[in-house]
Amino acid sequence: LLDALIDEFDLMSRYGVAYRSSVRAALMGSSRIASGKDGIITVEVDDTDPQLAADMANAYVTQLEALMSRLAVTEAQQRRQFFESQLEATKQKLTDAEILLSQTGVSSDVLKSAPATAIAGVAALQAEVTAQEVRLGAMRGYLTETAPEFKQAVTALASLRAQLAKQSEGARSSTSRADGSSGGARDDYITRYREFKYQETLFELFARQFEMAKLDESREGATIQVIDTATAPEFKSKPKKALIAVVATLATGFLLLLWVFVRQSLKNASQDTESAQKLASIRVAFRRAFGLS
Protein backbone atom coordinates (compact mmCIF):
# COMPACT_ATOMS: atom_id res chain seq x y z
CA LEU A 1 0.00 0.00 0.00
CA LEU A 2 2.82 2.39 0.81
CA ASP A 3 4.50 1.72 -2.53
CA ALA A 4 1.21 2.31 -4.35
CA LEU A 5 0.75 5.68 -2.61
CA ILE A 6 4.37 6.64 -3.29
CA ASP A 7 3.90 6.05 -7.02
CA GLU A 8 0.43 7.63 -7.17
CA PHE A 9 1.44 10.93 -5.55
CA ASP A 10 5.13 10.94 -6.60
CA LEU A 11 6.19 11.24 -2.97
CA MET A 12 9.86 10.63 -3.72
CA SER A 13 10.02 13.97 -5.52
CA ARG A 14 7.77 15.67 -2.96
CA TYR A 15 9.83 14.54 0.04
CA GLY A 16 13.09 15.07 -1.84
CA VAL A 17 14.70 11.74 -0.95
CA ALA A 18 16.50 9.25 -3.18
CA TYR A 19 15.51 5.99 -1.49
CA ARG A 20 12.07 4.41 -1.43
CA SER A 21 12.64 3.01 2.06
CA SER A 22 13.11 6.56 3.36
CA VAL A 23 9.84 7.64 1.75
CA ARG A 24 8.06 4.65 3.32
CA ALA A 25 9.35 5.65 6.74
CA ALA A 26 8.28 9.27 6.21
CA LEU A 27 4.84 8.21 5.00
CA MET A 28 4.37 5.87 7.96
CA GLY A 29 5.38 8.70 10.27
CA SER A 30 2.77 11.03 8.79
CA SER A 31 0.02 8.36 8.71
CA ARG A 32 -2.01 7.12 11.65
CA ILE A 33 -4.15 4.01 11.12
CA ALA A 34 -6.18 2.55 13.99
CA SER A 35 -8.60 -0.39 14.10
CA GLY A 36 -11.18 -0.53 16.86
CA LYS A 37 -13.01 -3.49 18.37
CA ASP A 38 -16.12 -2.50 16.40
CA GLY A 39 -14.29 -3.25 13.14
CA ILE A 40 -14.04 0.40 12.08
CA ILE A 41 -10.67 1.46 10.67
CA THR A 42 -9.66 5.11 11.01
CA VAL A 43 -7.06 6.59 8.66
CA GLU A 44 -5.42 9.99 9.26
CA VAL A 45 -2.66 11.56 7.18
CA ASP A 46 -0.66 14.70 7.94
CA ASP A 47 0.75 16.95 5.22
CA THR A 48 1.45 20.62 4.64
CA ASP A 49 -1.12 20.54 1.80
CA PRO A 50 -4.59 19.90 3.34
CA GLN A 51 -6.13 18.59 0.09
CA LEU A 52 -3.23 16.24 -0.51
CA ALA A 53 -3.59 14.89 3.02
CA ALA A 54 -7.27 14.08 2.33
CA ASP A 55 -6.45 12.54 -1.05
CA MET A 56 -3.80 10.27 0.47
CA ALA A 57 -6.18 9.15 3.24
CA ASN A 58 -8.78 8.21 0.63
CA ALA A 59 -6.11 6.55 -1.51
CA TYR A 60 -5.34 4.17 1.36
CA VAL A 61 -8.90 2.83 1.07
CA THR A 62 -8.83 2.66 -2.73
CA GLN A 63 -5.53 0.81 -2.80
CA LEU A 64 -6.66 -1.54 -0.03
CA GLU A 65 -9.77 -2.48 -2.04
CA ALA A 66 -7.60 -3.13 -5.11
CA LEU A 67 -5.25 -5.26 -3.01
CA MET A 68 -8.11 -7.29 -1.54
CA SER A 69 -9.51 -7.97 -5.02
CA ARG A 70 -6.11 -9.29 -6.13
CA LEU A 71 -5.54 -11.41 -3.03
CA ALA A 72 -8.84 -13.33 -3.43
CA VAL A 73 -9.19 -14.12 0.26
CA THR A 74 -12.62 -15.77 0.35
CA GLU A 75 -13.62 -18.97 -1.41
CA ALA A 76 -15.97 -17.11 -3.76
CA GLN A 77 -13.21 -14.67 -4.68
CA GLN A 78 -10.89 -17.57 -5.46
CA ARG A 79 -13.49 -19.18 -7.73
CA ARG A 80 -14.23 -15.87 -9.43
CA GLN A 81 -10.56 -15.21 -10.10
CA PHE A 82 -9.98 -18.75 -11.34
CA PHE A 83 -12.92 -18.86 -13.76
CA GLU A 84 -12.13 -15.34 -14.95
CA SER A 85 -8.71 -16.50 -16.16
CA GLN A 86 -10.22 -19.64 -17.70
CA LEU A 87 -12.86 -17.54 -19.45
CA GLU A 88 -10.26 -15.23 -20.99
CA ALA A 89 -8.18 -18.15 -22.26
CA THR A 90 -11.22 -19.94 -23.73
CA LYS A 91 -12.42 -16.73 -25.37
CA GLN A 92 -9.15 -16.48 -27.30
CA LYS A 93 -9.31 -20.15 -28.32
CA LEU A 94 -12.92 -19.70 -29.49
CA THR A 95 -11.88 -16.76 -31.65
CA ASP A 96 -9.05 -18.79 -33.18
CA ALA A 97 -11.37 -21.74 -33.86
CA GLU A 98 -13.91 -19.46 -35.53
CA ILE A 99 -11.20 -17.98 -37.77
CA LEU A 100 -9.98 -21.44 -38.77
CA LEU A 101 -13.53 -22.53 -39.50
CA SER A 102 -14.12 -19.58 -41.79
CA GLN A 103 -10.86 -20.27 -43.66
CA THR A 104 -12.01 -23.68 -44.88
CA GLY A 105 -14.15 -22.10 -47.59
CA VAL A 106 -16.83 -24.76 -47.05
CA SER A 107 -20.36 -23.83 -46.05
CA SER A 108 -22.43 -25.67 -43.52
CA ASP A 109 -24.44 -27.24 -46.34
CA VAL A 110 -21.73 -29.88 -46.71
CA LEU A 111 -22.80 -31.31 -43.38
CA LYS A 112 -26.25 -32.20 -44.68
CA SER A 113 -24.90 -35.59 -45.67
CA ALA A 114 -23.30 -36.01 -42.22
CA PRO A 115 -24.93 -35.92 -38.80
CA ALA A 116 -23.97 -32.38 -37.75
CA THR A 117 -26.12 -32.66 -34.66
CA ALA A 118 -24.17 -35.65 -33.46
CA ILE A 119 -20.87 -33.82 -34.02
CA ALA A 120 -22.10 -30.77 -32.13
CA GLY A 121 -23.42 -33.00 -29.35
CA VAL A 122 -20.08 -34.76 -28.90
CA ALA A 123 -18.26 -31.41 -28.88
CA ALA A 124 -20.66 -30.04 -26.28
CA LEU A 125 -20.30 -33.13 -24.09
CA GLN A 126 -16.52 -32.99 -24.43
CA ALA A 127 -16.61 -29.36 -23.33
CA GLU A 128 -18.71 -30.32 -20.29
CA VAL A 129 -16.12 -32.95 -19.36
CA THR A 130 -13.32 -30.38 -19.64
CA ALA A 131 -15.29 -27.83 -17.61
CA GLN A 132 -16.00 -30.42 -14.93
CA GLU A 133 -12.30 -31.33 -14.78
CA VAL A 134 -11.40 -27.67 -14.38
CA ARG A 135 -14.10 -27.22 -11.74
CA LEU A 136 -12.76 -30.25 -9.86
CA GLY A 137 -9.26 -28.80 -9.99
CA ALA A 138 -10.53 -25.55 -8.55
CA MET A 139 -12.25 -27.41 -5.70
CA ARG A 140 -8.95 -28.95 -4.64
CA GLY A 141 -7.87 -25.47 -3.56
CA TYR A 142 -10.54 -25.05 -0.90
CA LEU A 143 -12.06 -28.53 -0.31
CA THR A 144 -10.65 -31.84 0.87
CA GLU A 145 -11.16 -35.05 -1.10
CA THR A 146 -13.49 -36.34 1.63
CA ALA A 147 -15.87 -33.40 1.31
CA PRO A 148 -19.36 -34.33 -0.01
CA GLU A 149 -19.21 -31.67 -2.74
CA PHE A 150 -15.86 -32.97 -3.97
CA LYS A 151 -17.10 -36.58 -4.08
CA GLN A 152 -20.21 -35.48 -5.95
CA ALA A 153 -18.07 -33.65 -8.50
CA VAL A 154 -15.89 -36.76 -9.02
CA THR A 155 -18.99 -38.90 -9.61
CA ALA A 156 -20.39 -36.35 -12.07
CA LEU A 157 -17.08 -36.32 -13.98
CA ALA A 158 -17.05 -40.11 -14.27
CA SER A 159 -20.63 -40.07 -15.56
CA LEU A 160 -19.81 -37.41 -18.16
CA ARG A 161 -16.79 -39.35 -19.36
CA ALA A 162 -18.91 -42.48 -19.80
CA GLN A 163 -21.51 -40.51 -21.77
CA LEU A 164 -18.77 -38.98 -23.92
CA ALA A 165 -17.26 -42.37 -24.78
CA LYS A 166 -20.67 -43.78 -25.72
CA GLN A 167 -21.75 -40.74 -27.74
CA SER A 168 -18.39 -40.46 -29.53
CA GLU A 169 -18.69 -44.08 -30.72
CA GLY A 170 -22.21 -43.45 -31.93
CA ALA A 171 -21.21 -40.28 -33.74
CA ARG A 172 -18.32 -42.03 -35.55
CA SER A 173 -20.52 -44.87 -36.73
CA SER A 174 -23.23 -42.44 -37.87
CA THR A 175 -20.71 -40.38 -39.83
CA SER A 176 -19.27 -43.43 -41.57
CA ARG A 177 -22.75 -44.67 -42.53
CA ALA A 178 -23.76 -41.27 -43.86
CA ASP A 179 -20.91 -41.08 -46.37
CA GLY A 180 -18.03 -43.53 -46.58
CA SER A 181 -16.01 -41.44 -49.08
CA SER A 182 -15.66 -38.07 -47.50
CA GLY A 183 -13.72 -35.34 -49.30
CA GLY A 184 -10.67 -33.70 -47.80
CA ALA A 185 -12.27 -30.25 -47.58
CA ARG A 186 -15.38 -31.67 -45.99
CA ASP A 187 -13.36 -33.66 -43.42
CA ASP A 188 -11.30 -30.56 -42.61
CA TYR A 189 -14.48 -28.57 -42.14
CA ILE A 190 -15.98 -31.22 -39.86
CA THR A 191 -12.81 -31.24 -37.70
CA ARG A 192 -12.77 -27.47 -37.38
CA TYR A 193 -16.52 -27.36 -36.83
CA ARG A 194 -16.17 -29.84 -33.97
CA GLU A 195 -13.37 -27.74 -32.44
CA PHE A 196 -15.45 -24.59 -32.80
CA LYS A 197 -18.48 -26.15 -31.09
CA TYR A 198 -16.22 -27.50 -28.35
CA GLN A 199 -14.71 -24.09 -27.60
CA GLU A 200 -18.12 -22.41 -27.87
CA THR A 201 -19.71 -24.75 -25.34
CA LEU A 202 -16.68 -24.50 -23.07
CA PHE A 203 -16.89 -20.71 -23.18
CA GLU A 204 -20.58 -20.80 -22.22
CA LEU A 205 -19.89 -23.16 -19.31
CA PHE A 206 -17.03 -21.05 -17.96
CA ALA A 207 -19.11 -17.89 -18.39
CA ARG A 208 -21.89 -19.47 -16.33
CA GLN A 209 -19.45 -20.52 -13.60
CA PHE A 210 -17.87 -17.07 -13.61
CA GLU A 211 -21.24 -15.34 -13.17
CA MET A 212 -22.16 -17.72 -10.34
CA ALA A 213 -18.87 -16.98 -8.59
CA LYS A 214 -19.43 -13.24 -8.96
CA LEU A 215 -22.93 -13.61 -7.51
CA ASP A 216 -21.60 -15.59 -4.54
CA GLU A 217 -18.90 -12.97 -4.03
CA SER A 218 -21.48 -10.18 -3.98
CA ARG A 219 -23.59 -12.10 -1.45
CA GLU A 220 -20.65 -12.23 0.94
CA GLY A 221 -20.86 -8.47 1.25
CA ALA A 222 -18.22 -5.84 0.67
CA THR A 223 -15.06 -6.38 2.65
CA ILE A 224 -14.54 -2.63 2.99
CA GLN A 225 -17.25 0.00 3.27
CA VAL A 226 -16.40 3.69 3.44
CA ILE A 227 -18.28 5.32 6.31
CA ASP A 228 -16.77 8.79 6.11
CA THR A 229 -14.69 10.02 3.19
CA ALA A 230 -11.63 12.07 4.11
CA THR A 231 -11.97 15.80 3.36
CA ALA A 232 -9.45 18.63 3.42
CA PRO A 233 -9.16 19.99 7.00
CA GLU A 234 -10.21 23.57 7.72
CA PHE A 235 -7.61 24.13 10.44
CA LYS A 236 -4.03 23.04 10.94
CA SER A 237 -3.56 20.03 13.17
CA LYS A 238 -0.05 21.12 14.08
CA PRO A 239 1.95 22.92 15.23
CA LYS A 240 -0.37 23.62 18.19
CA LYS A 241 0.53 27.24 18.91
CA ALA A 242 -1.46 27.54 22.11
CA LEU A 243 0.16 24.45 23.61
CA ILE A 244 3.59 25.65 22.52
CA ALA A 245 2.98 29.04 24.13
CA VAL A 246 1.85 27.48 27.42
CA VAL A 247 4.78 25.07 27.53
CA ALA A 248 7.25 27.85 26.64
CA THR A 249 5.82 30.07 29.40
CA LEU A 250 6.05 27.33 32.02
CA ALA A 251 9.57 26.38 30.93
CA THR A 252 10.71 30.01 31.03
CA GLY A 253 9.19 30.51 34.47
CA PHE A 254 10.86 27.33 35.73
CA LEU A 255 14.26 28.40 34.37
CA LEU A 256 13.91 31.88 35.86
CA LEU A 257 12.95 30.40 39.21
CA LEU A 258 15.88 28.02 39.04
CA TRP A 259 18.20 30.89 38.15
CA VAL A 260 16.96 32.88 41.15
CA PHE A 261 17.60 29.96 43.49
CA VAL A 262 21.07 29.34 42.05
CA ARG A 263 22.00 33.02 42.20
CA GLN A 264 20.78 33.31 45.77
CA SER A 265 22.71 30.18 46.74
CA LEU A 266 25.88 31.53 45.17
CA LYS A 267 25.40 34.84 46.94
CA ASN A 268 24.96 33.13 50.28
CA ALA A 269 27.96 30.88 49.64
CA SER A 270 30.20 33.85 48.83
CA GLN A 271 29.54 35.32 52.26
CA ASP A 272 30.89 32.18 53.93
CA THR A 273 34.74 32.00 53.96
CA GLU A 274 34.93 28.23 53.56
CA SER A 275 32.30 28.16 50.83
CA ALA A 276 34.01 31.07 49.05
CA GLN A 277 37.30 29.13 48.96
CA LYS A 278 35.54 26.07 47.54
CA LEU A 279 33.87 28.15 44.83
CA ALA A 280 37.20 29.76 43.97
CA SER A 281 38.79 26.30 43.65
CA ILE A 282 35.94 25.17 41.39
CA ARG A 283 36.37 28.27 39.15
CA VAL A 284 40.10 27.63 38.84
CA ALA A 285 39.48 23.97 37.97
CA PHE A 286 36.94 24.92 35.23
CA ARG A 287 39.34 27.48 33.72
CA ARG A 288 42.12 24.94 33.60
CA ALA A 289 39.82 22.32 32.10
CA PHE A 290 38.78 24.69 29.28
CA GLY A 291 42.26 26.18 28.87
CA LEU A 292 41.34 29.65 30.05
CA SER A 293 44.29 30.01 32.42
GIGI-V246928 format. One record per residue. N is the residue number from 1. RES is the residue in one letter. OMEGA is omega in whole degrees, -180 to 180 (999 if undefined). D_CENTER is the distance of its C-alpha to the mean C-alpha in Angstrom with 2 decimals. Layout:
n:N res:RES omega:OMEGA d_center:D_CENTER
n:N res:RES omega:OMEGA d_center:D_CENTER
This chain:
n:1 res:L omega:179 d_center:9.30
n:2 res:L omega:180 d_center:12.96
n:3 res:D omega:179 d_center:12.81
n:4 res:A omega:178 d_center:10.96
n:5 res:L omega:179 d_center:13.73
n:6 res:I omega:180 d_center:16.33
n:7 res:D omega:-176 d_center:15.84
n:8 res:E omega:-175 d_center:15.64
n:9 res:F omega:178 d_center:18.83
n:10 res:D omega:-174 d_center:20.51
n:11 res:L omega:178 d_center:21.18
n:12 res:M omega:177 d_center:22.85
n:13 res:S omega:-178 d_center:25.61
n:14 res:R omega:-180 d_center:25.79
n:15 res:Y omega:176 d_center:26.24
n:16 res:G omega:179 d_center:28.41
n:17 res:V omega:-175 d_center:27.18
n:18 res:A omega:-176 d_center:26.81
n:19 res:Y omega:-179 d_center:24.28
n:20 res:R omega:179 d_center:20.55
n:21 res:S omega:178 d_center:21.06
n:22 res:S omega:179 d_center:23.66
n:23 res:V omega:177 d_center:21.45
n:24 res:R omega:-180 d_center:18.82
n:25 res:A omega:179 d_center:21.81
n:26 res:A omega:-180 d_center:23.18
n:27 res:L omega:177 d_center:20.03
n:28 res:M omega:178 d_center:19.76
n:29 res:G omega:-180 d_center:23.46
n:30 res:S omega:180 d_center:23.24
n:31 res:S omega:176 d_center:20.37
n:32 res:R omega:-178 d_center:21.13
n:33 res:I omega:-178 d_center:18.59
n:34 res:A omega:179 d_center:20.30
n:35 res:S omega:-179 d_center:19.55
n:36 res:G omega:179 d_center:22.65
n:37 res:K omega:180 d_center:24.02
n:38 res:D omega:178 d_center:23.64
n:39 res:G omega:-179 d_center:19.83
n:40 res:I omega:179 d_center:19.79
n:41 res:I omega:179 d_center:17.75
n:42 res:T omega:-179 d_center:19.69
n:43 res:V omega:176 d_center:18.50
n:44 res:E omega:-180 d_center:21.35
n:45 res:V omega:177 d_center:21.56
n:46 res:D omega:175 d_center:24.92
n:47 res:D omega:178 d_center:26.05
n:48 res:T omega:176 d_center:29.38
n:49 res:D omega:-176 d_center:28.12
n:50 res:P omega:-179 d_center:27.61
n:51 res:Q omega:178 d_center:25.64
n:52 res:L omega:177 d_center:23.27
n:53 res:A omega:178 d_center:22.76
n:54 res:A omega:-180 d_center:21.85
n:55 res:D omega:179 d_center:19.52
n:56 res:M omega:177 d_center:17.60
n:57 res:A omega:177 d_center:17.48
n:58 res:N omega:180 d_center:16.07
n:59 res:A omega:175 d_center:13.53
n:60 res:Y omega:-179 d_center:12.14
n:61 res:V omega:-179 d_center:11.49
n:62 res:T omega:-180 d_center:10.18
n:63 res:Q omega:178 d_center:7.63
n:64 res:L omega:177 d_center:6.73
n:65 res:E omega:178 d_center:6.65
n:66 res:A omega:179 d_center:4.51
n:67 res:L omega:180 d_center:1.79
n:68 res:M omega:179 d_center:4.02
n:69 res:S omega:178 d_center:4.75
n:70 res:R omega:-177 d_center:3.49
n:71 res:L omega:-180 d_center:4.85
n:72 res:A omega:-174 d_center:7.68
n:73 res:V omega:-175 d_center:9.54
n:74 res:T omega:180 d_center:12.62
n:75 res:E omega:179 d_center:15.22
n:76 res:A omega:178 d_center:15.11
n:77 res:Q omega:178 d_center:11.44
n:78 res:Q omega:179 d_center:12.43
n:79 res:R omega:179 d_center:15.53
n:80 res:R omega:180 d_center:14.06
n:81 res:Q omega:-179 d_center:11.81
n:82 res:F omega:-178 d_center:14.94
n:83 res:F omega:175 d_center:17.44
n:84 res:E omega:178 d_center:15.62
n:85 res:S omega:178 d_center:16.00
n:86 res:Q omega:-180 d_center:19.52
n:87 res:L omega:179 d_center:20.40
n:88 res:E omega:180 d_center:19.67
n:89 res:A omega:180 d_center:21.74
n:90 res:T omega:178 d_center:24.51
n:91 res:K omega:178 d_center:24.69
n:92 res:Q omega:178 d_center:25.56
n:93 res:K omega:178 d_center:28.07
n:94 res:L omega:178 d_center:29.63
n:95 res:T omega:179 d_center:30.16
n:96 res:D omega:-180 d_center:31.80
n:97 res:A omega:179 d_center:33.99
n:98 res:E omega:178 d_center:35.11
n:99 res:I omega:178 d_center:36.08
n:100 res:L omega:179 d_center:38.04
n:101 res:L omega:-180 d_center:39.74
n:102 res:S omega:-179 d_center:40.90
n:103 res:Q omega:-179 d_center:42.27
n:104 res:T omega:-179 d_center:44.77
n:105 res:G omega:-179 d_center:47.07
n:106 res:V omega:179 d_center:48.11
n:107 res:S omega:-180 d_center:47.88
n:108 res:S omega:180 d_center:47.12
n:109 res:D omega:-179 d_center:50.87
n:110 res:V omega:-179 d_center:51.34
n:111 res:L omega:180 d_center:49.68
n:112 res:K omega:178 d_center:52.45
n:113 res:S omega:-180 d_center:54.42
n:114 res:A omega:-178 d_center:51.48
n:115 res:P omega:-179 d_center:49.57
n:116 res:A omega:-180 d_center:46.41
n:117 res:T omega:180 d_center:45.34
n:118 res:A omega:179 d_center:45.49
n:119 res:I omega:179 d_center:43.42
n:120 res:A omega:180 d_center:40.73
n:121 res:G omega:178 d_center:40.86
n:122 res:V omega:180 d_center:40.40
n:123 res:A omega:180 d_center:37.45
n:124 res:A omega:180 d_center:35.83
n:125 res:L omega:177 d_center:36.51
n:126 res:Q omega:177 d_center:35.20
n:127 res:A omega:178 d_center:31.92
n:128 res:E omega:177 d_center:31.77
n:129 res:V omega:179 d_center:32.35
n:130 res:T omega:-180 d_center:29.55
n:131 res:A omega:179 d_center:27.12
n:132 res:Q omega:176 d_center:28.31
n:133 res:E omega:178 d_center:27.84
n:134 res:V omega:179 d_center:24.23
n:135 res:R omega:179 d_center:23.72
n:136 res:L omega:177 d_center:25.46
n:137 res:G omega:178 d_center:23.28
n:138 res:A omega:-180 d_center:20.15
n:139 res:M omega:-179 d_center:22.00
n:140 res:R omega:-179 d_center:22.60
n:141 res:G omega:-177 d_center:19.00
n:142 res:Y omega:178 d_center:19.43
n:143 res:L omega:174 d_center:23.24
n:144 res:T omega:-178 d_center:26.24
n:145 res:E omega:178 d_center:29.16
n:146 res:T omega:-179 d_center:31.35
n:147 res:A omega:-179 d_center:29.32
n:148 res:P omega:-180 d_center:31.40
n:149 res:E omega:180 d_center:28.75
n:150 res:F omega:178 d_center:28.42
n:151 res:K omega:179 d_center:32.23
n:152 res:Q omega:178 d_center:32.60
n:153 res:A omega:178 d_center:30.27
n:154 res:V omega:179 d_center:32.35
n:155 res:T omega:179 d_center:35.54
n:156 res:A omega:179 d_center:34.34
n:157 res:L omega:178 d_center:33.49
n:158 res:A omega:178 d_center:36.96
n:159 res:S omega:179 d_center:38.60
n:160 res:L omega:179 d_center:36.89
n:161 res:R omega:178 d_center:37.93
n:162 res:A omega:178 d_center:41.49
n:163 res:Q omega:-180 d_center:41.58
n:164 res:L omega:179 d_center:40.32
n:165 res:A omega:-179 d_center:43.03
n:166 res:K omega:-178 d_center:45.71
n:167 res:Q omega:178 d_center:44.72
n:168 res:S omega:178 d_center:44.36
n:169 res:E omega:178 d_center:47.91
n:170 res:G omega:-180 d_center:49.23
n:171 res:A omega:179 d_center:47.65
n:172 res:R omega:180 d_center:49.17
n:173 res:S omega:179 d_center:52.58
n:174 res:S omega:180 d_center:52.47
n:175 res:T omega:180 d_center:51.58
n:176 res:S omega:177 d_center:54.40
n:177 res:R omega:-177 d_center:56.89
n:178 res:A omega:-179 d_center:55.95
n:179 res:D omega:-177 d_center:56.79
n:180 res:G omega:-178 d_center:57.74
n:181 res:S omega:-177 d_center:57.93
n:182 res:S omega:177 d_center:54.63
n:183 res:G omega:-178 d_center:54.26
n:184 res:G omega:-180 d_center:51.72
n:185 res:A omega:-179 d_center:50.02
n:186 res:R omega:178 d_center:49.89
n:187 res:D omega:179 d_center:48.44
n:188 res:D omega:179 d_center:45.78
n:189 res:Y omega:-180 d_center:44.93
n:190 res:I omega:179 d_center:44.76
n:191 res:T omega:-179 d_center:42.37
n:192 res:R omega:177 d_center:40.03
n:193 res:Y omega:178 d_center:40.42
n:194 res:R omega:179 d_center:39.43
n:195 res:E omega:179 d_center:36.31
n:196 res:F omega:-180 d_center:35.43
n:197 res:K omega:178 d_center:35.92
n:198 res:Y omega:180 d_center:33.89
n:199 res:Q omega:180 d_center:30.83
n:200 res:E omega:179 d_center:31.39
n:201 res:T omega:179 d_center:31.53
n:202 res:L omega:178 d_center:28.54
n:203 res:F omega:180 d_center:26.51
n:204 res:E omega:180 d_center:27.76
n:205 res:L omega:179 d_center:26.92
n:206 res:F omega:178 d_center:23.32
n:207 res:A omega:179 d_center:23.00
n:208 res:R omega:178 d_center:24.45
n:209 res:Q omega:180 d_center:22.14
n:210 res:F omega:179 d_center:19.07
n:211 res:E omega:177 d_center:20.50
n:212 res:M omega:179 d_center:21.32
n:213 res:A omega:177 d_center:17.83
n:214 res:K omega:179 d_center:16.56
n:215 res:L omega:178 d_center:19.50
n:216 res:D omega:179 d_center:18.81
n:217 res:E omega:179 d_center:15.22
n:218 res:S omega:179 d_center:16.81
n:219 res:R omega:179 d_center:19.50
n:220 res:E omega:180 d_center:17.31
n:221 res:G omega:-179 d_center:16.79
n:222 res:A omega:178 d_center:14.04
n:223 res:T omega:-178 d_center:12.07
n:224 res:I omega:176 d_center:12.51
n:225 res:Q omega:-179 d_center:15.74
n:226 res:V omega:179 d_center:17.12
n:227 res:I omega:-176 d_center:20.67
n:228 res:D omega:-180 d_center:21.93
n:229 res:T omega:180 d_center:20.62
n:230 res:A omega:178 d_center:21.50
n:231 res:T omega:-180 d_center:24.67
n:232 res:A omega:-179 d_center:26.77
n:233 res:P omega:179 d_center:29.18
n:234 res:E omega:-179 d_center:32.88
n:235 res:F omega:178 d_center:34.16
n:236 res:K omega:177 d_center:33.31
n:237 res:S omega:177 d_center:31.83
n:238 res:K omega:2 d_center:33.57
n:239 res:P omega:180 d_center:36.02
n:240 res:K omega:-172 d_center:37.88
n:241 res:K omega:-179 d_center:41.35
n:242 res:A omega:179 d_center:43.23
n:243 res:L omega:179 d_center:41.98
n:244 res:I omega:-180 d_center:42.74
n:245 res:A omega:-180 d_center:46.21
n:246 res:V omega:-179 d_center:46.97
n:247 res:V omega:180 d_center:45.85
n:248 res:A omega:179 d_center:47.81
n:249 res:T omega:179 d_center:50.88
n:250 res:L omega:-180 d_center:50.80
n:251 res:A omega:179 d_center:50.31
n:252 res:T omega:178 d_center:53.16
n:253 res:G omega:179 d_center:55.42
n:254 res:F omega:179 d_center:54.71
n:255 res:L omega:177 d_center:55.50
n:256 res:L omega:179 d_center:58.65
n:257 res:L omega:179 d_center:59.76
n:258 res:L omega:179 d_center:59.15
n:259 res:W omega:178 d_center:61.11
n:260 res:V omega:180 d_center:63.98
n:261 res:F omega:-180 d_center:64.16
n:262 res:V omega:-179 d_center:64.07
n:263 res:R omega:179 d_center:66.69
n:264 res:Q omega:179 d_center:68.91
n:265 res:S omega:178 d_center:68.63
n:266 res:L omega:179 d_center:69.57
n:267 res:K omega:179 d_center:72.47
n:268 res:N omega:-179 d_center:73.74
n:269 res:A omega:-179 d_center:73.37
n:270 res:S omega:179 d_center:75.37
n:271 res:Q omega:178 d_center:78.30
n:272 res:D omega:-175 d_center:78.51
n:273 res:T omega:-179 d_center:80.28
n:274 res:E omega:179 d_center:78.33
n:275 res:S omega:180 d_center:74.97
n:276 res:A omega:179 d_center:75.97
n:277 res:Q omega:179 d_center:76.72
n:278 res:K omega:179 d_center:73.35
n:279 res:L omega:178 d_center:71.53
n:280 res:A omega:178 d_center:73.61
n:281 res:S omega:179 d_center:72.69
n:282 res:I omega:179 d_center:68.99
n:283 res:R omega:179 d_center:69.31
n:284 res:V omega:180 d_center:71.10
n:285 res:A omega:178 d_center:68.46
n:286 res:F omega:-179 d_center:65.61
n:287 res:R omega:178 d_center:67.55
n:288 res:R omega:180 d_center:68.13
n:289 res:A omega:-179 d_center:64.50
n:290 res:F omega:177 d_center:63.37
n:291 res:G omega:-179 d_center:66.34
n:292 res:L omega:180 d_center:68.08
n:293 res:S omega:999 d_center:71.49
